[in-house]
Amino acid sequence: MIIHAWLIHLSHKLTQSRFWLLKATLLFTSVALFFAFPSYESLNPEEWTELFRKATQPFINSNAGDGSHDAKLSFRFFVPLIVRLLHLNITGVLVLSAIAGISNFYLISAISNKILQNKQQAFLTGLCVAFIYAGKCAFIELRGTIFDSIAIFFLLASLYINNNLVRAIMLFAGAWCDERALIASSLIWVYFFVLSNKTGIKGFFTSNAISIYVVWAVYFIIRLWLASAYGLKTDTDGTGLDVLLNQINNIPIGTWSALEGLWLLLIAAFILLYIQKQVLQLLVFFIACAIVLLAGLSVLDITRSVAYLLPAVFTCLLVLQRYFDKNKIDRLLWYALLLCFAYPAYYTGGKSSIWWTYPLPLQLLR
């Protein structure tokens, strides 16, 4: 396997560097952009109107049509607030999103290395993410009311930071970027539950867990107050059980697009928890993943929604590090990388829509 040997050599050489995390981050960013380059010619300024309106009038509901992205902006205050404070235009928001995406690669590598205590395995994990939607969304998403890369940044930062107060702030900010981040924060809770390795309900009441409960409680209290005081409401068109059933034929490929080859890690983690008789850890992990996945499959934007499964990867690494030896983890990550690389950058949404996000060479031809 010439490619395998070359990749191992590359990862070994790069991770020996003093600034290997920064170099890996630049490499992953380059890979993501090469295989999925933005279609800037398709950017529509009209799709950004509601963002700038929200920045100037934050406590009003959108006048956009039901089911549109604009109509779901009511409780997504964080980015409009940044736009208002920094006087950002479209270019400024795209730069902000790109900075979040680049930072995400740094965080993915750093968190993976912290868990695995192995730089080369952390490198492979980051490279896997560079090939999937969660790693590309910061650069290819050009619609003005979608802030996935920023929301994912806050989720990853909550794992990276070793401080409950700052972690709570990160999760709180992410929830006001997109409700998907609030749902995905359950995966952050699972990570710390598995990390504590406590038996019974003791793991439900660690300081990490309690800080997350506080975030959930404060978020919903403020949201209910905003709804009561300003009449803010969330548009629910294009979501729900009817949508899930209507686009059932796109569920298989939509589910795959969440993690692609990294699903191998999730399957392996589930099996290991079962074999090790860690029933409660398996149960809460499975339920959290199922909630995020079902929520993502119940909206029209399937791929960008199920991409919020990304934090589950780190719980998988935690389980693998605990019960697998180095060689088995190496092989699993290598197979995951092959699958992530082999699957093109497709985006799934709706009943039967699948889009190919063009790689850089094809964009140049276009």
GUPAGU-332659 format. One record per residue (C-alpha): residue in one letter; chain; x, y, z. Coordinates in Angstrom, 3 decimals. Layout:
BEGIN
<node residu="A" chaine="A" X="X" Y="Y" Z="Z"/>
...
# end
This chain:
BEGIN
<node residu="M" chaine="A" X="0.000" Y="0.000" Z="0.000"/>
<node residu="I" chaine="A" X="2.115" Y="2.884" Z="-1.325"/>
<node residu="I" chaine="A" X="-0.465" Y="5.526" Z="-0.399"/>
<node residu="H" chaine="A" X="-0.753" Y="4.160" Z="3.118"/>
<node residu="A" chaine="A" X="3.016" Y="4.200" Z="3.593"/>
<node residu="W" chaine="A" X="3.250" Y="7.754" Z="2.208"/>
<node residu="L" chaine="A" X="0.460" Y="8.955" Z="4.492"/>
<node residu="I" chaine="A" X="2.084" Y="7.391" Z="7.538"/>
<node residu="H" chaine="A" X="5.381" Y="9.045" Z="6.591"/>
<node residu="L" chaine="A" X="3.654" Y="12.402" Z="6.095"/>
<node residu="S" chaine="A" X="1.796" Y="12.213" Z="9.401"/>
<node residu="H" chaine="A" X="4.953" Y="11.153" Z="11.242"/>
<node residu="K" chaine="A" X="7.035" Y="13.952" Z="9.746"/>
<node residu="L" chaine="A" X="4.397" Y="16.606" Z="10.301"/>
<node residu="T" chaine="A" X="3.591" Y="15.610" Z="13.874"/>
<node residu="Q" chaine="A" X="7.262" Y="15.769" Z="14.871"/>
<node residu="S" chaine="A" X="7.196" Y="19.489" Z="14.230"/>
<node residu="R" chaine="A" X="6.931" Y="21.914" Z="17.121"/>
<node residu="F" chaine="A" X="3.942" Y="23.604" Z="15.505"/>
<node residu="W" chaine="A" X="2.349" Y="20.438" Z="14.149"/>
<node residu="L" chaine="A" X="-1.198" Y="21.462" Z="15.101"/>
<node residu="L" chaine="A" X="-0.949" Y="24.656" Z="13.073"/>
<node residu="K" chaine="A" X="0.587" Y="22.858" Z="10.103"/>
<node residu="A" chaine="A" X="-2.055" Y="20.133" Z="10.265"/>
<node residu="T" chaine="A" X="-4.767" Y="22.798" Z="10.405"/>
<node residu="L" chaine="A" X="-3.449" Y="24.460" Z="7.244"/>
<node residu="L" chaine="A" X="-3.208" Y="21.095" Z="5.498"/>
<node residu="F" chaine="A" X="-6.758" Y="20.092" Z="6.431"/>
<node residu="T" chaine="A" X="-8.065" Y="23.473" Z="5.282"/>
<node residu="S" chaine="A" X="-6.308" Y="23.038" Z="1.945"/>
<node residu="V" chaine="A" X="-7.703" Y="19.521" Z="1.536"/>
<node residu="A" chaine="A" X="-11.236" Y="20.675" Z="2.328"/>
<node residu="L" chaine="A" X="-11.017" Y="23.538" Z="-0.164"/>
<node residu="F" chaine="A" X="-9.456" Y="21.370" Z="-2.880"/>
<node residu="F" chaine="A" X="-12.194" Y="18.748" Z="-2.743"/>
<node residu="A" chaine="A" X="-15.079" Y="21.176" Z="-2.169"/>
<node residu="F" chaine="A" X="-14.423" Y="24.716" Z="-3.371"/>
<node residu="P" chaine="A" X="-17.027" Y="27.483" Z="-2.899"/>
<node residu="S" chaine="A" X="-19.243" Y="28.374" Z="-5.867"/>
<node residu="Y" chaine="A" X="-18.989" Y="32.110" Z="-5.361"/>
<node residu="E" chaine="A" X="-20.842" Y="32.817" Z="-8.590"/>
<node residu="S" chaine="A" X="-23.968" Y="31.361" Z="-6.980"/>
<node residu="L" chaine="A" X="-23.905" Y="33.755" Z="-4.007"/>
<node residu="N" chaine="A" X="-27.211" Y="35.624" Z="-3.928"/>
<node residu="P" chaine="A" X="-27.168" Y="38.902" Z="-1.938"/>
<node residu="E" chaine="A" X="-30.942" Y="38.646" Z="-1.506"/>
<node residu="E" chaine="A" X="-30.383" Y="35.576" Z="0.687"/>
<node residu="W" chaine="A" X="-28.459" Y="37.799" Z="3.110"/>
<node residu="T" chaine="A" X="-31.116" Y="40.468" Z="3.539"/>
<node residu="E" chaine="A" X="-32.741" Y="38.846" Z="6.569"/>
<node residu="L" chaine="A" X="-29.433" Y="38.511" Z="8.424"/>
<node residu="F" chaine="A" X="-28.746" Y="42.244" Z="8.225"/>
<node residu="R" chaine="A" X="-32.370" Y="43.008" Z="9.077"/>
<node residu="K" chaine="A" X="-32.020" Y="40.797" Z="12.154"/>
<node residu="A" chaine="A" X="-28.855" Y="42.664" Z="13.099"/>
<node residu="T" chaine="A" X="-30.695" Y="46.003" Z="13.118"/>
<node residu="Q" chaine="A" X="-34.015" Y="44.711" Z="14.519"/>
<node residu="P" chaine="A" X="-33.202" Y="41.649" Z="16.638"/>
<node residu="F" chaine="A" X="-36.544" Y="41.270" Z="18.428"/>
<node residu="I" chaine="A" X="-38.895" Y="40.939" Z="15.481"/>
<node residu="N" chaine="A" X="-40.064" Y="37.881" Z="13.590"/>
<node residu="S" chaine="A" X="-39.082" Y="37.394" Z="9.992"/>
<node residu="N" chaine="A" X="-41.489" Y="38.333" Z="7.213"/>
<node residu="A" chaine="A" X="-40.013" Y="35.611" Z="5.029"/>
<node residu="G" chaine="A" X="-42.132" Y="32.774" Z="3.715"/>
<node residu="D" chaine="A" X="-42.926" Y="29.859" Z="5.981"/>
<node residu="G" chaine="A" X="-40.397" Y="27.039" Z="5.762"/>
<node residu="S" chaine="A" X="-37.605" Y="29.297" Z="4.505"/>
<node residu="H" chaine="A" X="-34.232" Y="29.620" Z="6.188"/>
<node residu="D" chaine="A" X="-34.947" Y="33.285" Z="6.858"/>
<node residu="A" chaine="A" X="-38.117" Y="32.442" Z="8.761"/>
<node residu="K" chaine="A" X="-36.156" Y="30.324" Z="11.232"/>
<node residu="L" chaine="A" X="-33.846" Y="33.122" Z="12.325"/>
<node residu="S" chaine="A" X="-36.024" Y="34.336" Z="15.224"/>
<node residu="F" chaine="A" X="-33.934" Y="32.907" Z="18.072"/>
<node residu="R" chaine="A" X="-30.562" Y="32.802" Z="16.312"/>
<node residu="F" chaine="A" X="-29.120" Y="35.980" Z="17.802"/>
<node residu="F" chaine="A" X="-25.398" Y="35.340" Z="18.018"/>
<node residu="V" chaine="A" X="-24.222" Y="36.024" Z="14.453"/>
<node residu="P" chaine="A" X="-26.587" Y="38.982" Z="13.903"/>
<node residu="L" chaine="A" X="-25.193" Y="40.454" Z="17.134"/>
<node residu="I" chaine="A" X="-21.621" Y="40.042" Z="15.868"/>
<node residu="V" chaine="A" X="-22.647" Y="41.594" Z="12.543"/>
<node residu="R" chaine="A" X="-24.077" Y="44.564" Z="14.424"/>
<node residu="L" chaine="A" X="-21.124" Y="45.022" Z="16.779"/>
<node residu="L" chaine="A" X="-18.428" Y="44.664" Z="14.102"/>
<node residu="H" chaine="A" X="-20.402" Y="46.266" Z="11.239"/>
<node residu="L" chaine="A" X="-19.786" Y="43.230" Z="9.038"/>
<node residu="N" chaine="A" X="-20.890" Y="42.954" Z="5.429"/>
<node residu="I" chaine="A" X="-21.295" Y="39.737" Z="3.424"/>
<node residu="T" chaine="A" X="-17.551" Y="39.371" Z="2.961"/>
<node residu="G" chaine="A" X="-16.993" Y="39.885" Z="6.671"/>
<node residu="V" chaine="A" X="-19.454" Y="37.137" Z="7.606"/>
<node residu="L" chaine="A" X="-17.863" Y="34.742" Z="5.106"/>
<node residu="V" chaine="A" X="-14.451" Y="35.473" Z="6.610"/>
<node residu="L" chaine="A" X="-15.850" Y="34.900" Z="10.107"/>
<node residu="S" chaine="A" X="-17.281" Y="31.567" Z="8.994"/>
<node residu="A" chaine="A" X="-13.974" Y="30.578" Z="7.397"/>
<node residu="I" chaine="A" X="-12.061" Y="31.478" Z="10.567"/>
<node residu="A" chaine="A" X="-14.443" Y="29.254" Z="12.526"/>
<node residu="G" chaine="A" X="-13.906" Y="26.431" Z="10.031"/>
<node residu="I" chaine="A" X="-10.121" Y="26.694" Z="10.219"/>
<node residu="S" chaine="A" X="-10.301" Y="26.822" Z="14.012"/>
<node residu="N" chaine="A" X="-12.459" Y="23.708" Z="13.959"/>
<node residu="F" chaine="A" X="-9.661" Y="21.720" Z="12.331"/>
<node residu="Y" chaine="A" X="-7.278" Y="22.861" Z="15.052"/>
<node residu="L" chaine="A" X="-9.742" Y="21.880" Z="17.762"/>
<node residu="I" chaine="A" X="-10.469" Y="18.485" Z="16.201"/>
<node residu="S" chaine="A" X="-6.774" Y="17.614" Z="16.092"/>
<node residu="A" chaine="A" X="-6.098" Y="18.957" Z="19.585"/>
<node residu="I" chaine="A" X="-9.057" Y="17.174" Z="21.193"/>
<node residu="S" chaine="A" X="-8.227" Y="13.924" Z="19.399"/>
<node residu="N" chaine="A" X="-4.619" Y="14.114" Z="20.571"/>
<node residu="K" chaine="A" X="-5.741" Y="14.850" Z="24.119"/>
<node residu="I" chaine="A" X="-7.906" Y="11.720" Z="24.105"/>
<node residu="L" chaine="A" X="-5.655" Y="9.331" Z="22.207"/>
<node residu="Q" chaine="A" X="-2.270" Y="10.677" Z="23.331"/>
<node residu="N" chaine="A" X="-1.113" Y="9.925" Z="19.798"/>
<node residu="K" chaine="A" X="-0.368" Y="12.723" Z="17.329"/>
<node residu="Q" chaine="A" X="-0.535" Y="10.537" Z="14.228"/>
<node residu="Q" chaine="A" X="-3.943" Y="9.179" Z="15.138"/>
<node residu="A" chaine="A" X="-5.121" Y="12.714" Z="15.863"/>
<node residu="F" chaine="A" X="-3.806" Y="13.713" Z="12.424"/>
<node residu="L" chaine="A" X="-5.796" Y="10.925" Z="10.748"/>
<node residu="T" chaine="A" X="-8.942" Y="11.955" Z="12.609"/>
<node residu="G" chaine="A" X="-8.585" Y="15.544" Z="11.460"/>
<node residu="L" chaine="A" X="-7.926" Y="14.444" Z="7.887"/>
<node residu="C" chaine="A" X="-11.108" Y="12.354" Z="7.930"/>
<node residu="V" chaine="A" X="-13.125" Y="15.418" Z="8.940"/>
<node residu="A" chaine="A" X="-11.535" Y="17.450" Z="6.129"/>
<node residu="F" chaine="A" X="-13.278" Y="15.125" Z="3.667"/>
<node residu="I" chaine="A" X="-16.779" Y="15.266" Z="5.191"/>
<node residu="Y" chaine="A" X="-19.390" Y="18.021" Z="5.237"/>
<node residu="A" chaine="A" X="-18.729" Y="19.096" Z="8.829"/>
<node residu="G" chaine="A" X="-15.211" Y="20.086" Z="7.773"/>
<node residu="K" chaine="A" X="-16.275" Y="21.783" Z="4.543"/>
<node residu="C" chaine="A" X="-19.380" Y="23.718" Z="5.546"/>
<node residu="A" chaine="A" X="-17.415" Y="26.757" Z="6.702"/>
<node residu="F" chaine="A" X="-16.205" Y="27.368" Z="3.164"/>
<node residu="I" chaine="A" X="-18.956" Y="26.145" Z="0.825"/>
<node residu="E" chaine="A" X="-22.080" Y="27.436" Z="2.575"/>
<node residu="L" chaine="A" X="-22.906" Y="30.810" Z="1.007"/>
<node residu="R" chaine="A" X="-26.444" Y="31.359" Z="2.294"/>
<node residu="G" chaine="A" X="-26.705" Y="34.274" Z="4.680"/>
<node residu="T" chaine="A" X="-28.739" Y="32.722" Z="7.489"/>
<node residu="I" chaine="A" X="-26.779" Y="29.513" Z="8.029"/>
<node residu="F" chaine="A" X="-24.105" Y="29.501" Z="10.715"/>
<node residu="D" chaine="A" X="-23.185" Y="25.822" Z="11.084"/>
<node residu="S" chaine="A" X="-19.407" Y="26.246" Z="11.182"/>
<node residu="I" chaine="A" X="-19.702" Y="28.788" Z="13.989"/>
<node residu="A" chaine="A" X="-22.150" Y="26.645" Z="15.957"/>
<node residu="I" chaine="A" X="-19.883" Y="23.605" Z="15.518"/>
<node residu="F" chaine="A" X="-16.929" Y="25.717" Z="16.676"/>
<node residu="F" chaine="A" X="-18.675" Y="26.372" Z="19.991"/>
<node residu="L" chaine="A" X="-19.470" Y="22.667" Z="20.411"/>
<node residu="L" chaine="A" X="-15.840" Y="21.714" Z="19.802"/>
<node residu="A" chaine="A" X="-14.554" Y="24.528" Z="22.018"/>
<node residu="S" chaine="A" X="-16.714" Y="23.197" Z="24.856"/>
<node residu="L" chaine="A" X="-14.807" Y="19.906" Z="24.608"/>
<node residu="Y" chaine="A" X="-11.421" Y="21.534" Z="24.315"/>
<node residu="I" chaine="A" X="-11.719" Y="23.951" Z="27.237"/>
<node residu="N" chaine="A" X="-11.142" Y="22.538" Z="30.691"/>
<node residu="N" chaine="A" X="-13.306" Y="24.982" Z="32.591"/>
<node residu="N" chaine="A" X="-16.980" Y="24.477" Z="33.367"/>
<node residu="L" chaine="A" X="-17.893" Y="28.155" Z="33.287"/>
<node residu="V" chaine="A" X="-16.227" Y="28.805" Z="29.928"/>
<node residu="R" chaine="A" X="-17.659" Y="25.534" Z="28.604"/>
<node residu="A" chaine="A" X="-21.131" Y="26.656" Z="29.605"/>
<node residu="I" chaine="A" X="-20.603" Y="29.988" Z="27.830"/>
<node residu="M" chaine="A" X="-19.490" Y="28.173" Z="24.671"/>
<node residu="L" chaine="A" X="-22.539" Y="25.908" Z="24.652"/>
<node residu="F" chaine="A" X="-24.828" Y="28.828" Z="25.439"/>
<node residu="A" chaine="A" X="-23.424" Y="30.830" Z="22.520"/>
<node residu="G" chaine="A" X="-23.727" Y="27.848" Z="20.183"/>
<node residu="A" chaine="A" X="-27.394" Y="27.384" Z="21.055"/>
<node residu="W" chaine="A" X="-28.095" Y="30.986" Z="19.948"/>
<node residu="C" chaine="A" X="-26.328" Y="30.292" Z="16.624"/>
<node residu="D" chaine="A" X="-28.621" Y="27.416" Z="15.713"/>
<node residu="E" chaine="A" X="-31.016" Y="25.175" Z="17.619"/>
<node residu="R" chaine="A" X="-29.193" Y="22.187" Z="16.165"/>
<node residu="A" chaine="A" X="-26.240" Y="23.042" Z="18.414"/>
<node residu="L" chaine="A" X="-28.537" Y="22.935" Z="21.439"/>
<node residu="I" chaine="A" X="-29.673" Y="19.437" Z="20.471"/>
<node residu="A" chaine="A" X="-26.079" Y="18.363" Z="19.737"/>
<node residu="S" chaine="A" X="-24.986" Y="19.579" Z="23.174"/>
<node residu="S" chaine="A" X="-26.456" Y="16.287" Z="24.395"/>
<node residu="L" chaine="A" X="-23.434" Y="14.660" Z="22.739"/>
<node residu="I" chaine="A" X="-21.151" Y="16.903" Z="24.797"/>
<node residu="W" chaine="A" X="-22.964" Y="15.695" Z="27.904"/>
<node residu="V" chaine="A" X="-22.465" Y="12.069" Z="26.790"/>
<node residu="Y" chaine="A" X="-18.743" Y="12.664" Z="26.300"/>
<node residu="F" chaine="A" X="-18.299" Y="13.793" Z="29.882"/>
<node residu="F" chaine="A" X="-20.582" Y="11.049" Z="31.139"/>
<node residu="V" chaine="A" X="-18.411" Y="8.401" Z="29.462"/>
<node residu="L" chaine="A" X="-15.243" Y="10.230" Z="30.528"/>
<node residu="S" chaine="A" X="-16.302" Y="10.110" Z="34.194"/>
<node residu="N" chaine="A" X="-16.750" Y="6.312" Z="33.884"/>
<node residu="K" chaine="A" X="-18.933" Y="6.389" Z="36.974"/>
<node residu="T" chaine="A" X="-21.432" Y="3.619" Z="37.590"/>
<node residu="G" chaine="A" X="-25.156" Y="4.196" Z="37.916"/>
<node residu="I" chaine="A" X="-26.612" Y="7.682" Z="38.131"/>
<node residu="K" chaine="A" X="-23.466" Y="9.154" Z="39.708"/>
<node residu="G" chaine="A" X="-22.291" Y="10.115" Z="36.220"/>
<node residu="F" chaine="A" X="-25.417" Y="12.255" Z="35.815"/>
<node residu="F" chaine="A" X="-24.316" Y="14.625" Z="38.578"/>
<node residu="T" chaine="A" X="-20.681" Y="15.434" Z="37.876"/>
<node residu="S" chaine="A" X="-19.694" Y="19.101" Z="37.729"/>
<node residu="N" chaine="A" X="-19.390" Y="18.834" Z="33.945"/>
<node residu="A" chaine="A" X="-22.907" Y="17.459" Z="33.623"/>
<node residu="I" chaine="A" X="-24.419" Y="20.023" Z="35.968"/>
<node residu="S" chaine="A" X="-22.876" Y="22.909" Z="34.019"/>
<node residu="I" chaine="A" X="-24.602" Y="21.609" Z="30.887"/>
<node residu="Y" chaine="A" X="-27.935" Y="21.293" Z="32.709"/>
<node residu="V" chaine="A" X="-27.592" Y="24.945" Z="33.724"/>
<node residu="V" chaine="A" X="-27.037" Y="25.941" Z="30.083"/>
<node residu="W" chaine="A" X="-30.168" Y="24.075" Z="28.993"/>
<node residu="A" chaine="A" X="-32.268" Y="25.599" Z="31.768"/>
<node residu="V" chaine="A" X="-31.069" Y="29.172" Z="31.224"/>
<node residu="Y" chaine="A" X="-31.492" Y="28.883" Z="27.459"/>
<node residu="F" chaine="A" X="-35.097" Y="27.732" Z="27.694"/>
<node residu="I" chaine="A" X="-35.987" Y="30.304" Z="30.366"/>
<node residu="I" chaine="A" X="-34.624" Y="33.143" Z="28.213"/>
<node residu="R" chaine="A" X="-36.260" Y="31.730" Z="25.103"/>
<node residu="L" chaine="A" X="-39.652" Y="31.504" Z="26.789"/>
<node residu="W" chaine="A" X="-39.249" Y="35.071" Z="28.067"/>
<node residu="L" chaine="A" X="-38.377" Y="36.332" Z="24.569"/>
<node residu="A" chaine="A" X="-41.397" Y="34.550" Z="23.133"/>
<node residu="S" chaine="A" X="-43.643" Y="36.110" Z="25.761"/>
<node residu="A" chaine="A" X="-42.157" Y="39.614" Z="25.766"/>
<node residu="Y" chaine="A" X="-41.585" Y="40.091" Z="22.035"/>
<node residu="G" chaine="A" X="-43.831" Y="37.499" Z="20.426"/>
<node residu="L" chaine="A" X="-40.894" Y="35.704" Z="18.857"/>
<node residu="K" chaine="A" X="-41.744" Y="32.304" Z="17.433"/>
<node residu="T" chaine="A" X="-39.991" Y="29.537" Z="15.553"/>
<node residu="D" chaine="A" X="-41.265" Y="28.658" Z="12.111"/>
<node residu="T" chaine="A" X="-41.829" Y="24.892" Z="12.016"/>
<node residu="D" chaine="A" X="-42.680" Y="24.465" Z="8.334"/>
<node residu="G" chaine="A" X="-40.292" Y="22.087" Z="6.617"/>
<node residu="T" chaine="A" X="-39.718" Y="20.146" Z="9.819"/>
<node residu="G" chaine="A" X="-41.327" Y="17.263" Z="11.668"/>
<node residu="L" chaine="A" X="-42.604" Y="13.738" Z="11.169"/>
<node residu="D" chaine="A" X="-44.318" Y="14.512" Z="7.866"/>
<node residu="V" chaine="A" X="-41.018" Y="15.746" Z="6.435"/>
<node residu="L" chaine="A" X="-39.196" Y="12.671" Z="7.762"/>
<node residu="L" chaine="A" X="-41.677" Y="10.318" Z="6.101"/>
<node residu="N" chaine="A" X="-41.807" Y="12.318" Z="2.866"/>
<node residu="Q" chaine="A" X="-38.040" Y="12.152" Z="2.355"/>
<node residu="I" chaine="A" X="-37.581" Y="8.606" Z="3.611"/>
<node residu="N" chaine="A" X="-35.945" Y="7.579" Z="0.336"/>
<node residu="N" chaine="A" X="-33.093" Y="10.013" Z="1.058"/>
<node residu="I" chaine="A" X="-32.551" Y="8.787" Z="4.616"/>
<node residu="P" chaine="A" X="-29.828" Y="6.200" Z="3.835"/>
<node residu="I" chaine="A" X="-27.502" Y="8.529" Z="1.947"/>
<node residu="G" chaine="A" X="-28.428" Y="11.434" Z="4.223"/>
<node residu="T" chaine="A" X="-27.469" Y="9.400" Z="7.280"/>
<node residu="W" chaine="A" X="-24.208" Y="8.342" Z="5.652"/>
<node residu="S" chaine="A" X="-23.349" Y="11.960" Z="4.824"/>
<node residu="A" chaine="A" X="-23.255" Y="12.847" Z="8.529"/>
<node residu="L" chaine="A" X="-19.966" Y="11.084" Z="9.261"/>
<node residu="E" chaine="A" X="-19.197" Y="8.993" Z="6.153"/>
<node residu="G" chaine="A" X="-16.244" Y="6.734" Z="7.009"/>
<node residu="L" chaine="A" X="-16.252" Y="7.899" Z="10.618"/>
<node residu="W" chaine="A" X="-19.390" Y="5.797" Z="11.118"/>
<node residu="L" chaine="A" X="-16.904" Y="2.930" Z="11.557"/>
<node residu="L" chaine="A" X="-15.775" Y="4.541" Z="14.802"/>
<node residu="L" chaine="A" X="-19.340" Y="4.865" Z="16.028"/>
<node residu="I" chaine="A" X="-20.146" Y="1.233" Z="15.242"/>
<node residu="A" chaine="A" X="-16.933" Y="0.040" Z="16.893"/>
<node residu="A" chaine="A" X="-17.643" Y="2.136" Z="20.009"/>
<node residu="F" chaine="A" X="-21.162" Y="0.739" Z="20.338"/>
<node residu="I" chaine="A" X="-19.862" Y="-2.815" Z="20.009"/>
<node residu="L" chaine="A" X="-17.084" Y="-2.259" Z="22.552"/>
<node residu="L" chaine="A" X="-19.458" Y="-0.729" Z="25.109"/>
<node residu="Y" chaine="A" X="-21.755" Y="-3.724" Z="24.661"/>
<node residu="I" chaine="A" X="-18.920" Y="-6.243" Z="25.014"/>
<node residu="Q" chaine="A" X="-17.594" Y="-4.457" Z="28.097"/>
<node residu="K" chaine="A" X="-21.105" Y="-4.507" Z="29.596"/>
<node residu="Q" chaine="A" X="-21.193" Y="-0.731" Z="29.844"/>
<node residu="V" chaine="A" X="-24.933" Y="-0.785" Z="29.292"/>
<node residu="L" chaine="A" X="-25.747" Y="2.661" Z="30.666"/>
<node residu="Q" chaine="A" X="-22.966" Y="4.343" Z="28.685"/>
<node residu="L" chaine="A" X="-24.123" Y="2.528" Z="25.550"/>
<node residu="L" chaine="A" X="-27.738" Y="3.511" Z="26.165"/>
<node residu="V" chaine="A" X="-27.159" Y="7.236" Z="26.708"/>
<node residu="F" chaine="A" X="-24.703" Y="7.393" Z="23.804"/>
<node residu="F" chaine="A" X="-27.114" Y="5.642" Z="21.454"/>
<node residu="I" chaine="A" X="-30.070" Y="7.791" Z="22.535"/>
<node residu="A" chaine="A" X="-28.152" Y="11.050" Z="22.086"/>
<node residu="C" chaine="A" X="-26.946" Y="10.016" Z="18.609"/>
<node residu="A" chaine="A" X="-30.462" Y="8.900" Z="17.661"/>
<node residu="I" chaine="A" X="-31.951" Y="12.234" Z="18.778"/>
<node residu="V" chaine="A" X="-29.451" Y="14.289" Z="16.771"/>
<node residu="L" chaine="A" X="-29.827" Y="12.018" Z="13.749"/>
<node residu="L" chaine="A" X="-33.638" Y="11.926" Z="13.785"/>
<node residu="A" chaine="A" X="-33.798" Y="15.690" Z="14.251"/>
<node residu="G" chaine="A" X="-31.499" Y="16.104" Z="11.259"/>
<node residu="L" chaine="A" X="-33.496" Y="13.729" Z="9.091"/>
<node residu="S" chaine="A" X="-36.739" Y="15.519" Z="9.976"/>
<node residu="V" chaine="A" X="-35.795" Y="18.750" Z="8.191"/>
<node residu="L" chaine="A" X="-35.231" Y="19.519" Z="4.523"/>
<node residu="D" chaine="A" X="-31.525" Y="20.325" Z="4.972"/>
<node residu="I" chaine="A" X="-30.485" Y="16.784" Z="5.797"/>
<node residu="T" chaine="A" X="-26.703" Y="16.802" Z="5.449"/>
<node residu="R" chaine="A" X="-26.064" Y="20.107" Z="7.223"/>
<node residu="S" chaine="A" X="-28.333" Y="18.982" Z="10.060"/>
<node residu="V" chaine="A" X="-26.955" Y="15.485" Z="10.623"/>
<node residu="A" chaine="A" X="-23.429" Y="16.951" Z="10.477"/>
<node residu="Y" chaine="A" X="-23.994" Y="17.982" Z="14.090"/>
<node residu="L" chaine="A" X="-23.213" Y="14.351" Z="14.980"/>
<node residu="L" chaine="A" X="-19.527" Y="15.341" Z="14.790"/>
<node residu="P" chaine="A" X="-19.015" Y="15.572" Z="18.598"/>
<node residu="A" chaine="A" X="-19.953" Y="11.877" Z="18.828"/>
<node residu="V" chaine="A" X="-16.611" Y="11.090" Z="17.182"/>
<node residu="F" chaine="A" X="-14.744" Y="12.149" Z="20.321"/>
<node residu="T" chaine="A" X="-16.777" Y="9.883" Z="22.566"/>
<node residu="C" chaine="A" X="-15.925" Y="7.107" Z="20.114"/>
<node residu="L" chaine="A" X="-12.215" Y="7.933" Z="20.423"/>
<node residu="L" chaine="A" X="-12.552" Y="7.866" Z="24.195"/>
<node residu="V" chaine="A" X="-14.086" Y="4.387" Z="24.086"/>
<node residu="L" chaine="A" X="-11.559" Y="3.122" Z="21.525"/>
<node residu="Q" chaine="A" X="-8.622" Y="4.430" Z="23.554"/>
<node residu="R" chaine="A" X="-9.991" Y="2.704" Z="26.637"/>
<node residu="Y" chaine="A" X="-10.568" Y="-0.748" Z="25.130"/>
<node residu="F" chaine="A" X="-8.499" Y="-0.991" Z="21.907"/>
<node residu="D" chaine="A" X="-4.741" Y="-1.130" Z="21.440"/>
<node residu="K" chaine="A" X="-2.861" Y="1.293" Z="19.203"/>
<node residu="N" chaine="A" X="-2.699" Y="-0.988" Z="16.149"/>
<node residu="K" chaine="A" X="-6.452" Y="-1.563" Z="16.105"/>
<node residu="I" chaine="A" X="-7.152" Y="2.161" Z="16.362"/>
<node residu="D" chaine="A" X="-4.655" Y="2.807" Z="13.551"/>
<node residu="R" chaine="A" X="-6.416" Y="0.321" Z="11.262"/>
<node residu="L" chaine="A" X="-9.868" Y="1.629" Z="12.091"/>
<node residu="L" chaine="A" X="-8.863" Y="5.229" Z="11.379"/>
<node residu="W" chaine="A" X="-7.169" Y="4.199" Z="8.142"/>
<node residu="Y" chaine="A" X="-10.306" Y="2.408" Z="6.886"/>
<node residu="A" chaine="A" X="-12.419" Y="5.380" Z="7.966"/>
<node residu="L" chaine="A" X="-10.134" Y="7.722" Z="6.016"/>
<node residu="L" chaine="A" X="-10.375" Y="5.579" Z="2.890"/>
<node residu="L" chaine="A" X="-14.170" Y="5.719" Z="3.014"/>
<node residu="C" chaine="A" X="-14.221" Y="9.468" Z="3.656"/>
<node residu="F" chaine="A" X="-11.883" Y="10.023" Z="0.722"/>
<node residu="A" chaine="A" X="-13.731" Y="7.682" Z="-1.646"/>
<node residu="Y" chaine="A" X="-17.138" Y="9.293" Z="-1.131"/>
<node residu="P" chaine="A" X="-17.477" Y="12.541" Z="-3.138"/>
<node residu="A" chaine="A" X="-18.586" Y="15.785" Z="-1.526"/>
<node residu="Y" chaine="A" X="-22.329" Y="15.265" Z="-1.890"/>
<node residu="Y" chaine="A" X="-24.971" Y="17.270" Z="-0.043"/>
<node residu="T" chaine="A" X="-28.340" Y="15.652" Z="0.599"/>
<node residu="G" chaine="A" X="-31.586" Y="17.501" Z="1.180"/>
<node residu="G" chaine="A" X="-35.297" Y="17.033" Z="0.739"/>
<node residu="K" chaine="A" X="-37.084" Y="14.113" Z="-0.853"/>
<node residu="S" chaine="A" X="-34.706" Y="13.355" Z="-3.693"/>
<node residu="S" chaine="A" X="-32.116" Y="16.127" Z="-3.998"/>
<node residu="I" chaine="A" X="-28.393" Y="15.410" Z="-3.959"/>
<node residu="W" chaine="A" X="-25.834" Y="18.046" Z="-4.928"/>
<node residu="W" chaine="A" X="-22.192" Y="17.589" Z="-5.755"/>
<node residu="T" chaine="A" X="-19.953" Y="20.245" Z="-4.230"/>
<node residu="Y" chaine="A" X="-17.390" Y="20.756" Z="-6.949"/>
<node residu="P" chaine="A" X="-13.659" Y="20.271" Z="-6.276"/>
<node residu="L" chaine="A" X="-11.238" Y="23.079" Z="-7.103"/>
<node residu="P" chaine="A" X="-10.060" Y="21.716" Z="-10.527"/>
<node residu="L" chaine="A" X="-13.644" Y="21.498" Z="-11.760"/>
<node residu="Q" chaine="A" X="-14.452" Y="24.948" Z="-10.403"/>
<node residu="L" chaine="A" X="-11.518" Y="26.332" Z="-12.384"/>
<node residu="L" chaine="A" X="-12.881" Y="24.702" Z="-15.532"/>
<node residu="R" chaine="A" X="-16.314" Y="26.113" Z="-14.856"/>
# end
